Amino acid sequence: MTVQTRIEAALSRAIAQGQAGSVPAKLASALDYAVTPGGARIRPTILMNVALACGDDAPQMADTAAAALELIHCASLVHDDMPCFDDAEIRRGKRSVHRAYSEPLALLTGDSLIVMAFDILARAGHSDPARALGLIRILSARTGMPGGICAGQGWESETSVDLSAYHQAKTGALFIAATQMGALAAGQDPEPWEELGARIGEAFQVADDLRDALYDEATLGKPAGQDDLHARPNAVTLLGVDGAVERLKNILAGAIASIPSCPGEAELAGMVRKTAERLTPMTPAKAPRSTIPGE
């Protein structure tokens, strides 16, 4: 079974669990709408590849961890698109959840996906309570305050922004969760994996800034030019396009060098290189097109 098949199967099980019994039909439908069809599934794919590199001794735990991480990511997209934040009409090439279902249902959808993520991890605790608890702690730390994606969103309400802290929280947090949860799901110490996650996360943010500046809505599958529209701090404004591309290359080179020693180190380095190729946009404005599907 491929990594992608494992991820999609785990997500389907989680969504089905949330739709079981007598439930509000519209909210149940919105859960599925928010999660499928997915984007690139970059975060859970990284998690699974780290678990495989570390031996993948408990595949079901890794599958559950990957699904939980993606549910949190999908929840963050639902909330990001709402009128109180980006007020985006399009996500992954279709109407955003609040446009398709209403603002109240979008709020409930995002909240439900967050709860679902921690619920499936808690349920996985019957096979290895200590490992499941560790996964819950990592994911909660990278979701809330002081350094998770909630903090990242909160930085956008400040008049003075620490760009590094903003990027680390808004984007880097779930990539750190991906590498650390992948290691822990396979029974390894998660701490040495933080740097790799942080570097991949920073690279992804710089690449996202470039795509937002260079590409149109049809290419991205979501609104373009949002950084300028919302006056958000971004690498292109700070460094220019050429500088941001150079920064991206340097970060990705550092990411490969930071991979901890593990049985599948060479294979994991190959995965990071492929991710680098997919992330790096062409530099001329308007003409090139991203190879990363909309998040």
C-alpha positions, 0 to 999 in steps of 0.5 A: 500500500502506498503512502498516499493510499494509507493517508487517504484511507486513514482520513476516510475512516476518521471522517466516517467516524465523525459522520456516524449515527444521528448527526446534522446532515449539513455539518456531516457533509461539510466535514467531507467537503473540507477534507476531500479531495485533498491538496498535495497532502504534504504534511502527512506525506512527510510524516509517513516518510519519516516514520518509514525512515525510522522503521515504521514499527507501528503502521496503524499509529503512523496512519492515525498520526498522519490523518490527525495532522491533516485534519488540523491542517484542513481545519486551519484552511477552513478557518483561514478562509472565513470572512473574519480572516481572508474572506476567500471564496476559493480553496483547492479549486472549489468554493471555500466551506463558508461559501458552500455551506455558510459561515456558521457551518464553516466555523463548526466544521473547523472546530469539529475537525480539530476535535476529531484529530485529537479524538483519533489519536486518543483512540489509538492509545489502546495499543501504545498509550505512551506513544499516543500521548506523546503524539497528542502533546506534539500536535497540541503544541504545534496547534495552539499557543504559544508557538502553534498555528493559532499563534501564527494567525494571531501575529496578523493582528499585531502592528509590529511583526516578528517575521521569523516567529510569524513564519515559524508559527503560521507555517513551520509549526505543522511541519515540525509536527510532521517530522516529530510525529513521524519519528515518534509514531515509529518509536523514535525520539522526536526531538532530533527531528525538530530542525528538519521540520522547521527548515521544511516549514520555512521553505514552504512559507517562502515558496508560498509567498513566491507563488502568491506573488507570481501566480494567478487564482486559476493556477493556485486554486485559491485567491492570489495576491493575498499577502499584498491585499492583507498587508501580511509580512512575506519573503517577497516584500522583504527580499524581492523575488530573486532574493526569495528564490535564493533563500528558498534554495539555501533553506532546502539545502540545510534541510537535507543536511539536518536529517538525523541518522536513521535507517532510511536516511538516504530515502528521506533525503531523496523525498526532501529533494523531490519536495524541493523541486516541487516547491521551487517556482520559476522566477519570471512573473506570470509565465510560470505555473506552480506544480503544487496543487492548492492547499 
